[in-house]
Amino acid sequence: QLQLQRDELEAKLFHAFPQLAIPLVEVDEVAACLQAGSLLIEFQRFTPYGPNVALIDSSPRYLALLLPGDKPPVAVDLGPALLLEQAIEDALLASAEELDDADTLWDAVSERLLSPLREHLSDCRQCFLCPDGELHRVAFRALTFPGAPRARFAEECQLQLLASGRQLLPHEPTPSQGTRSLVVAAPTFHHPSATDPASTDIPPGQKRSR
């Protein structure tokens, strides 16, 4: 019921303000913006649901949606969200307290997060990452590259964080809404009128600063 109400309100809003409507983007459009050797990874935290999902399997999980520049898209299950998020929390705490095992704990995060993607990262020269959930707290550049324990992720390929894959699409310049500009600068914060609205101690011809 709430979903239907939300859809109805969105429809009314987009009808009144069509400029707010976000156009749908097809996978092929994003893939066309990726060069050979480039890889887009969108991480998603989700909760499995449906008639065939057992109660024990309904806990949140992480999924990696991979879109190579020259291959079909692939989905990789990263396992239960609780395990990955606990590993991230432990590593962050160890780093904040400068504990000796901080690097080991971050290696554990790399093992859970990047090792399942190893075969897809082997030929990657440029990687676009779209985190989700607790993955926003992860310093991807410092993670260990799968299959190369002494190499960091950022040393093996160029990394760039995105909010979503649609950011790779070319953007049309926003048309100008007018030809006149208004510039407001150098306010007189210590003028009597700044603290006393009723003050009229302003020289003739000078406008009140706000």
N, C-alpha and C positions, 0 to 999 in steps of 0.2 A: 504493500500500500504506500509506504513512504517513498519507494523507488518511483512509483507512478506519479506521485505528487511532485517529486523532484523533476521528473521528465517534463511534466506539464508546465512547471514554473520556468524551466530552462527554455522551453519552446516559446513561451510568452516573452521572456527576456530577449531572446535572440530575434524575435519578430519585431520588438520595439527598438532594439539596438543591434542591427545586423552586423555591425563592425566588431561586435564582441564574439561572434560565432567563430570557433576554431575549426578550420577546414580539416577534413580527414586526410591523412597521408598514407599512401600505399607503400608497401615494402619495396616495390620496384623503384619507386621514386627516390627512396633513401639509398638503395643499392647503387643507383646510377651515379650517386655523388661520391662513392667510394672507389678508390683506385686499387689496382692489384697490389696485394701486400698490406692492405688496410683492413681493419676489423672493427666492427661496432659491437660492443657488448652491453646489453641492457639487463641489469639485474632486477629481479622482481621478488618481493616478499609476498607470498600468497597463502591462502588457506584452502586446501582441497575441499571440494564439496560435490555432491551429486548422489544419486541413488546407489551407485556402486562403491562409494567411499565408506569404508568401515570407520567406526567411531575412533578406533585406536590410530587410524591414519589421517585424522582430520586436524592434526596440529599444524601450525604454520611452517612453511618451508621456503627455501630460496631457490630461484630458478635463474639461469643465465640464458638469455636469448642472444645468439651470435649471428651476425650478418657479415660475412666476408665480402670483399669487393668483387670477387670473381667466382663465388660458389653459392649454392643455395643456403638459406638460413637453417640454423640448428638450435635446438633447445637442449640444455643440459641441466639435470636436476642436481642441486648442490646439497641436498639433504635437509634435515630439520633445522629450522631457524634457531631454536634454543641452543643447540650445540655450537653453531657458528657465532651467535651473539655472545655466548659465554666466553668463547675463546677471544673475541674482540675485547670484551670487558676486562678479562684477565691481562691481556697485553697492554691495554691502555693504562691500567692501574700500575703495572710493573714499570712502564715508561715514566709515568708521573712521579713515582717514588724512586726512580733510578735504580731499580733492582737489577741484580746480576743476570737474572734469567729473562730479562725483557726481550732480547733477541731470539731466544728459544721460543718464547711464547708467540712472537710475531711469525716465526717460522711455522708454528702450528696453525696460525690463521691462514698463511699462504697455502699450507697443505690442504686445508678444507675449501679454500676459496678458489685457488688457481690451479691446483693439481688436476682436478677433473677437466680442466680446459686445455691441458698440456698439448694434445695433438693439434688443437686449433690455433695455438699460439706459436707453434714451432717455426712457421714461415712468416710470422707477423712482423712488419716493420713500423707500422703506425696503428695505435689502438685507441679507440674512442670509448670511454667508460661512462655509463649512466648508472650511478649507485641508487640503491633504494634502502629504506629502513636504516638499520644500524651501520650499514656499509658506508654511509656518509661520514662516519667517524674514522674510517680507515685511510691511512696514508699509503695509497697504492704504489707510489713511487719507491717506497722503502721495502715493499714485500719481496720475498725471494722468488726469482723466476723459476718456474717448474723445470726440473731436469738440470738445473744449474745452481747448485746450493750456494755458491759463492758470488752469484750475480744477482743484482737487483733488477726488478721489473723495468725500471726506467732506463737501465743500462742496455737492455736487450731490444727495446722498441720505444718509439716516441709515444708518450701518453698525453691524452687530453680528456678532461672531465666535461661532460655535457649533462644538461637536464634531461634531454631526450634526443632520440635520433633525428627528430624533425629539425633540430638546429643545424644539421648539415645541409639542408636545402637552401638554395640561394634566396635572399630576401629582397623584395622590391622596396625601393626607397619610399618612405612615408611622404605622401603629398603634403605640401605646405598648406596650413589652414588660414593663412593670411599674409599680408605684406608688411604689417607694422609690428614692431617689437616693443616690449616694455622692459626696461632695465631698472632694477631697484638695488642700490648699493650705498655703502658708507652711512648707515644710520647713526644718528647722534644719540647714543644710548644714555649719556649722562645729562642730556638736556632736561630741564625741569618738566617739560611736557611728557617725558618718558615715564615718570613716576606720578605725575599729577595731571590727569587728563583735563582738569579745569584750568590749568595754567595757560595764561595768554601772553607770557613773557617771550614773545617771538618778534624779532625785528621785522619792520614793514617789508613786504615783498618776499619774505622767506616762508616756505611752506613748512607745516608741522611735520617732524620726523616721526615715523611709526616703526 
